[in-house]
Every structure is written in structure tokens, then in C-alpha cells.
């Protein structure tokens, strides 16, 4: 009987100890999981805060306000006479004054746009050509002078068109003289005019006038005195002309 009691007591003790160990393990696992979950949650919250919290204000002074918009360019006036190179009706109500460079690729691109304007606004628009040879175009000054020598023989615009038609292939004095022959000009008179630099001063006078009117690049076109810079599309000119 005593032996049975001892066995019973030891059995109870072992069962109790096992249950206690099991409970302790469960508590430990639960507590560890809770800590892991809490740590994970806090990390997630930290990441979220980092993404949505705006940056702390800087000690730098606030940026200066943007500068005021520049005043619109002044309307320029031009005294157009019979000595100017005018295409279209001389008495047309709308005047385009173009400052151009025969060696400028954008001027070559602009050339058909002006022809389209003259074609669509016959009797309403006239085009006045003025020289603005840029210094970094080595043949621009001579090209301008050659067009003036052609103009001396009554073929400025034909020569003007010839230059722009051939500009992509390059310009040179030999070509300028050959084009005079192609247009059936008096070759000797043309060559003497070009070789003497007869119109160098006139070309530079155009350049100076353009600079005084606010031109700083080519092409630059004044529409009744309003400056339009660059080779802008036909539609832009149409809008300006139609609103005059």
C-alpha cells in the first residue's frame, strides 16, 4: 500500500511538472511571438512615417520670388522705299521685314514659309528682305553682297531663291559667280561688283539696323513692326496676320 502511494505521488508529481513545463513553454512562445510582432509593427510604422512625413523645414531662407515678366517688345517702324528689296504688292497693308542670313540653316527652313504667306495673302502682305550675316558663317557676308550685285542687274529675288535652293550643298565664291551665269547676268559686271566689295557697307548697314531693332539671331521677322524670332510655323504667322 505504501509502495502504491509512493507511485501515485510520483506519478502526480511528474504529471504536474509536465503540465507546468508545457504551460511555461506556451507562455514563452506566446511572449516571444508577441515581441516579434510588436517589433515588426514598429518597423512597419517607422517605414510608413518616413514615406508620408514631409521633410523637416530647412533653415535656408525661402526662395526669392520669380522675376516679373518682361515687358512686351516695342513695335518697330521701318521706312520702306523703292530701293529696298520688296516682294509682293508694294502697297500691301501688312509688311514682313525679314532679317536673314543666306548661310543660316534655319533661314533656309524659313524660306518656304514666307513663300506660303505671300501666296496665301496676295495683295495683303509684302516681304522686305534685309541682311543679317552672322559672323560665325564664313560665307554669309559674301553671299549677301553677291545678292546685291545680282540686284544691281534687276535679279535680286531670283538670286535670293538660287542661294537658298542650293544652300544645303554649301556656299562659295565660285558658286556665287556660277549662279550669276546660270541666271544670265552680265558675268563680268557681276564679278567686278563682288570682287570690289561694292555692297559690303550696305550689308553691314542692314545688320546694324537689325541690331538696333532688337534682332540677335536669324531669322527675325517683323510683322507690321512686331518681332517674331526664329523659323516659326506658318500657322503662327497666320494667326498674327489674321488678328491685325
C-alpha positions in Angstrom: 0.0 0.0 0.0 2.8 2.4 0.9 4.5 1.4 -2.3 1.3 2.2 -4.3 1.0 5.6 -2.6 4.6 6.5 -3.5 4.0 5.5 -7.1 0.8 7.6 -7.1 2.6 10.6 -5.6 5.5 10.3 -8.1 3.0 10.0 -10.9 1.1 13.1 -9.9 4.3 15.0 -9.4 5.5 14.1 -12.9 2.2 14.9 -14.5 2.1 18.3 -12.7 5.7 19.0 -13.6 4.9 18.2 -17.3 1.8 20.4 -17.3 3.8 23.2 -15.7 6.6 22.8 -18.2 4.1 22.8 -21.0 2.4 26.0 -19.7 5.8 27.7 -19.3 6.8 26.8 -22.9 3.4 28.1 -24.2 3.9 31.3 -22.3 7.4 31.7 -23.5 6.4 31.1 -27.2 3.5 33.4 -26.9 5.6 36.1 -25.3 8.4 35.7 -27.9 5.8 35.9 -30.7 4.3 39.0 -29.2 7.7 40.7 -29.0 8.4 39.8 -32.7 5.0 41.0 -33.7 5.5 44.3 -31.8 8.9 44.8 -33.3 7.7 44.1 -36.8 4.7 46.5 -36.3 7.0 49.3 -35.0 9.3 48.8 -38.0 6.4 49.0 -40.5 5.1 52.1 -38.8 8.6 53.6 -39.0 8.8 53.0 -42.7 5.3 54.4 -43.3 6.2 57.5 -41.3 9.3 58.0 -43.3 7.4 58.0 -46.5 4.5 60.2 -45.6 6.1 62.7 -43.3 7.1 65.8 -45.1 10.7 66.8 -44.8 11.5 69.0 -41.8 11.6 72.6 -42.7 15.1 73.8 -43.7 16.9 76.7 -42.1 17.6 78.1 -45.5 15.7 81.3 -46.4 12.7 81.0 -48.7 13.5 81.3 -52.4 13.2 84.8 -53.9 10.0 85.4 -55.9 10.3 84.9 -59.6 11.2 88.0 -61.6 8.4 90.0 -63.2 7.5 89.1 -66.8 9.5 91.2 -69.3 7.7 94.0 -70.9 6.4 93.2 -74.4 8.8 94.2 -77.2 8.2 97.6 -78.6 6.6 97.8 -82.1 9.3 98.9 -84.5 8.9 101.1 -87.5 10.7 100.8 -90.8 11.0 103.3 -93.7 10.4 101.1 -96.7 11.4 102.7 -100.0 11.7 101.6 -103.7 15.4 100.9 -103.0 14.5 98.1 -100.6 14.1 94.5 -101.8 10.3 94.1 -101.7 8.3 91.0 -102.8 4.6 91.2 -103.2 2.4 94.3 -103.6 4.4 97.3 -102.6 1.3 99.0 -101.1 0.1 95.9 -99.2 -1.3 96.7 -95.7 0.8 94.1 -93.9 4.6 94.3 -94.1 7.0 91.5 -93.2 10.6 92.7 -92.7 12.9 89.7 -92.6 16.5 89.9 -91.3 18.2 86.9 -92.7 21.5 85.1 -93.3 22.0 83.2 -96.5 24.1 80.6 -94.7 21.8 80.1 -91.8 20.0 76.7 -92.0 17.0 78.0 -90.1 16.6 80.8 -92.6 16.6 78.1 -95.4 13.9 76.3 -93.4 12.0 79.6 -93.0 12.2 80.4 -96.7 9.2 78.2 -97.9 7.1 79.5 -95.0 7.4 83.1 -96.3 6.6 82.0 -99.8 3.5 80.3 -98.5 2.4 83.5 -96.7 2.9 85.6 -99.9 1.0 83.0 -101.9 -2.0 82.9 -99.5 -2.1 86.6 -98.8 -1.7 88.1 -102.2 -2.3 91.8 -102.2 -2.3 91.9 -98.4 1.3 91.0 -97.5 4.6 92.3 -98.7 8.0 90.9 -97.8 11.1 93.1 -97.3 14.4 91.4 -97.2 17.3 92.7 -95.1 20.7 91.2 -94.5 21.9 90.0 -91.1 25.0 87.9 -91.8 26.2 86.2 -88.6 30.0 86.3 -88.0 30.3 82.5 -87.5 29.0 81.8 -91.0 32.1 82.3 -93.2 30.3 82.8 -96.5 27.3 84.8 -95.2 28.7 88.3 -95.8 29.9 87.4 -99.3 26.6 85.7 -100.1 24.7 88.9 -99.1 27.0 91.0 -101.2 26.5 88.7 -104.2 22.8 89.0 -103.9 23.2 92.8 -104.0 25.3 92.6 -107.1 22.6 90.5 -108.7 20.0 93.1 -107.6 22.1 95.7 -109.4 21.1 93.9 -112.6 17.4 93.5 -111.5 17.5 89.9 -110.3 17.9 90.1 -106.5 15.0 87.8 -105.8 16.0 85.3 -108.4 19.4 85.2 -106.9 18.0 85.0 -103.4 16.0 82.0 -104.4 19.0 80.4 -106.1 21.1 80.7 -102.9 18.5 79.1 -100.7 17.8 76.4 -103.2 21.5 75.4 -103.1 22.4 76.3 -99.6 22.4 72.7 -98.2 25.2 71.9 -100.7 27.5 74.6 -99.4 28.3 78.2 -100.4 31.5 79.6 -102.0 32.6 82.5 -104.2 32.9 80.2 -107.2 29.3 79.1 -106.8 28.2 82.7 -106.4 29.8 83.6 -109.7 28.4 80.5 -111.4 24.9 81.2 -110.3 25.2 84.7 -111.9 26.0 82.9 -115.2 23.0 80.5 -114.6 20.7 83.5 -114.2 22.1 85.1 -117.4 23.5 88.1 -115.6 26.4 90.1 -117.1 29.1 87.9 -115.6 31.9 90.5 -115.8 29.9 93.2 -114.2 28.8 90.8 -111.5 32.3 89.6 -110.8 33.7 93.1 -110.7 31.0 94.1 -108.3 31.6 91.2 -106.0 35.4 91.3 -106.1 35.4 95.0 -105.2 33.1 94.5 -102.2 30.8 97.2 -103.7 27.9 96.4 -101.3 29.8 95.4 -98.2 28.8 98.6 -96.4 25.2 98.3 -97.4 25.0 94.7 -96.0 26.6 95.9 -92.7 24.1 98.9 -92.6 21.3 96.3 -92.7 23.0 94.4 -89.9 23.3 97.5 -87.8 19.7 98.4 -88.3 18.6 94.9 -87.3 20.7 95.1 -84.1 19.2 98.4 -83.2 15.7 97.0 -83.7 16.3 94.1 -81.3 17.5 91.4 -83.6 20.0 89.0 -82.1 19.7 86.0 -84.4 18.2 84.7 -87.6 15.7 84.5 -89.0 14.0 87.5 -87.4 10.8 88.7 -89.0 8.8 91.8 -88.1 5.1 91.6 -88.8 3.9 95.2 -89.0 6.7 96.0 -86.5 6.1 93.1 -84.2 9.2 90.9 -83.8 8.8 87.1 -84.4 12.1 85.3 -83.7 13.0 82.1 -85.4 11.7 79.8 -88.1 8.2 79.6 -86.6 5.5 77.6 -88.4 3.1 79.1 -91.0 0.2 78.8 -88.6 1.9 81.2 -86.1 2.2 83.9 -88.8 -1.3 83.3 -90.0 -2.7 83.9 -86.5 -0.7 87.2 -86.2 -1.7 88.4 -89.7 -5.4 87.5 -89.2 -5.5 89.4 -85.9 -4.1 92.6 -87.4 
